[in-house]
Amino acid sequence: RLDVDARDCCRRTALLWAAEQKQREVVIQLLNDSRADGNARDSHGKTVLIYAIWYALVSIV
């Protein structure tokens, strides 16, 4: 089973990495998984929501 909170050398979780790579479907799947930490920050202090907005993975109205 995948550890959704595992981090790489830049402190990115799978959720942060997917958002940074513009993988919308993966982001949605991981966010729907209650175990994924949507508040995790990378080494630059950015959260998945920041990446998702930057790359237009989500829209805010």
C-alpha positions in Angstrom: 0.0 0.0 0.0 1.3 3.5 -0.9 2.2 5.9 1.9 0.5 9.1 0.8 2.4 11.2 3.3 5.9 10.0 2.3 8.2 12.8 1.2 11.0 13.2 -1.3 14.2 15.2 -0.8 12.3 18.4 -1.5 9.7 17.5 1.2 7.0 16.9 -1.5 4.3 14.4 -0.8 2.7 12.4 -3.6 -0.1 15.0 -3.6 2.3 18.0 -3.9 4.3 16.2 -6.7 1.1 15.4 -8.7 0.0 19.1 -8.5 3.4 20.3 -9.5 3.4 17.9 -12.5 -0.1 19.1 -13.5 -1.6 15.6 -13.0 -5.2 16.8 -12.3 -6.7 13.2 -12.1 -4.1 12.1 -9.6 -4.6 15.3 -7.5 -8.3 14.6 -7.4 -7.9 11.0 -6.5 -5.4 11.8 -3.7 -7.6 14.6 -2.3 -10.6 12.2 -2.3 -8.5 9.9 -0.2 -9.0 11.0 3.4 -5.5 10.0 4.3 -3.8 12.5 2.0 -2.7 15.6 3.8 -3.9 18.6 1.7 -2.1 21.0 4.1 1.4 19.5 3.5 4.0 22.0 2.4 7.1 21.5 0.3 10.6 22.9 1.0 9.4 26.3 -0.4 6.4 26.5 1.9 3.9 25.9 -0.9 0.8 23.7 -0.5 -1.0 21.6 -3.0 -3.7 24.3 -3.4 -1.1 26.9 -4.5 0.2 24.6 -7.2 -3.3 23.6 -8.2 -4.3 27.2 -8.7 -1.1 28.2 -10.5 -1.5 25.4 -13.0 -5.2 25.8 -13.3 -6.0 22.4 -11.9 -8.8 24.0 -9.9 -10.8 27.1 -10.4 -11.8 29.6 -7.7 -14.9 31.6 -8.4 
